[in-house]
Structures are given as C-alpha cells and as structure tokens.
Amino acid sequence: MTKEELLQKFNLKLPVVASPMFIVSQPELVKACCKNGIIGTFPALNQRSSEGFEEWLVELNKDFQAWEKETGEKAPPYGVNLIVHRTNPRVQADLEICVKHKVPIIITSLGAVQELVDAVHSYGGLVFHDVTNIRHAQKAIAAGVDGLILVTAGAGGHAGTLNPIPFISEIREIWDGLILLGGNISTGRDIASVLQMGADIAYMGTRFINTTEASAPEAYKQMIIDSGTKDIVYTAAISGVPANFMKQSLVAAGIPEEFWKASAKVDFGEELNSEAKAWKTIWSAGQGVATIKDVLPTEELISRLKKEFIEAIQQQYKQLESYG
C-alpha cells in the first residue's frame, strides 16, 4: 500500500499523531484525539499489567464502534506503543493481545523485529517504528515496517540528536514510504513545516500533555507553560536511554546537575515500577514548551491547530505568488 493510500485510509482531518507518552497517554486522551480527526496513541506499559492493557483495548474498541454508529463518521485509527527490548518481559504477551484485538497501528521502540511486523500484518495492522539515525531506519525498513518515525533533536521523551532537515533528506534517499516527524512541534504552523520538509505526518507529544484529557498533574502542565528551551535537559540518567526532561523537575527531585551526564542501566523489566515512579515526578517535555502557554480540551486544541495549519499554508501560497 502506498503512503498516499495509507493517508487516505487514515481519514485524518489534520496530519497529526498524538504520540504515546509514558504515564500521560490514557484512553480518554486517545478517544478525544481520534474523534476529532487525528491518530491517538498510548504505551501498553501505561497499564501496569497485560490484563489491564487488554481491558483498555476492549474499552476503546467498544467506544469507537458506538461512536461511529451514533455519528455515522469513521474515526482515524488508534495506536499502541510496544517497547521491543529484551528487558521488557511483557512484549510478547502484549503483542498477542494486540493481535487478538486487531490494534490498527503498532508503534515499536528500541527494536525493529520482522516477526513482530509479520504478526501485525497478519490481521491487516500497521507498524510504525521510532528511529533516531540512518542505521535504525535501515534496520526498520529491512524488517518491513509501514512507517518510519523520525525522532529528532529537542523532542520530548526518548529523543535523538539530529536536525530534521538533513535527516529527512537522508531518509528519503532510501525510503519512499510514510515518514512521521517528531520534535518541537507545537503549532499548526509547525505541522505545515513538517510537510514542507518532506515528511507526511507530524508526531506531536508535549503539546498534548497540556490538554484536559491528559493524565498529567496540574503542576506538570504549569511547568510546561513556565518553561522555555533553556529549561530542557537531555540526559540518560533517568532510564538509561537519552531523553529530554524539564530542568525544574530534576532539581525538585534532588538530582544534582553533575549527575545529568550519567547513564542508568536500561531495564524495562524489574525496574519498570521504579521508573514509572520516577517519571511521575521527573517530568519529560520537548523544546516545544517554548510555544505552549495554556491547557485546552483536546477538541479545542485540534481546532486551533487546524486553523493555524490552514493559515500557514495559505500564507506560503501567497509568498510563492510573490516570487513569480
């Protein structure tokens, strides 16, 4: 299936995926995103057990079926993030649950595995994979994924270090499929820029923390409003994988600056509960905090983003006319 066919199949009102955020993304946010025309997602590990995870999938599928029957509309698909790492003891069980309930989109992180891709393809699902460099992209393409998520410098959560402009160009030399771009995307103008750079869909996280449906403390949302680019710290000290966090939360948690350059052991198994506790008080965000100044219902936020997106495209068209 071509990327054009995929985009048409998604039935999007705006080319956006609300990315899966640890702790923050829950069913209510996913529902609000999909019902307002974008793809909503959540990490499987946001439910503390595979049994609870399956309950969430049952809830989402029933809710979307009822909504579509009531409205006569077709919602965009939702997605689930699976951490494909040897220390995640739930990955196989959670994958089997995804296959059982035919989750439309699986977002994989920390490992592109062909067997997983084949399992998702067996029921018609799609696999998008997080990549932070060309080597990761090559491995994901070889595994047969349907989309590449380019996680670039300044993104919230586990982030890369590359500038999006050369990264997209480099990927386009080897891949003509679907590209999602993550990193510093907070406005409709940013979404328009994503398309101008050659990607197909904006992958937005931090902006959706500051929605009423997001499962984040009010203090977390206020810290995002109060923060700028200078307040984002890139460190592997929390989970072992480099990620961006707000400086104020690191300080409040008593983690001194000299430890920010340290690396923790990567472990999504025994240490999962302790990591979850850490991420509840050490708050992740991307450099896009610089343009986030409020907390809105998801419906209102998406409406604003669409208005800004259209205005940006129209302005670019006028600029094009001025150059003959």
Secondary structure as UniProt FT lines:
FT   HELIX           3..10
FT   STRAND          16..18
FT   TURN            22..24
FT   HELIX           27..35
FT   TURN            36..37
FT   STRAND          39..43
FT   HELIX           44..46
FT   HELIX           50..71
FT   STRAND          79..83
FT   TURN            86..87
FT   TURN            89..90
FT   HELIX           91..100
FT   TURN            101..102
FT   STRAND          105..109
FT   HELIX           114..121
FT   TURN            122..124
FT   STRAND          126..131
FT   HELIX           134..143
FT   STRAND          147..151
FT   STRAND          157..158
FT   HELIX           164..172
FT   TURN            173..174
FT   STRAND          178..182
FT   HELIX           188..196
FT   TURN            197..198
FT   STRAND          201..204
FT   HELIX           206..209
FT   TURN            212..213
FT   HELIX           218..226
FT   HELIX           229..231
FT   STRAND          232..236
FT   TURN            237..239
FT   STRAND          243..246
FT   HELIX           247..252
FT   TURN            253..254
FT   HELIX           257..259
FT   TURN            260..261
FT   TURN            270..271
FT   HELIX           272..281
FT   HELIX           287..291
FT   HELIX           298..322
//
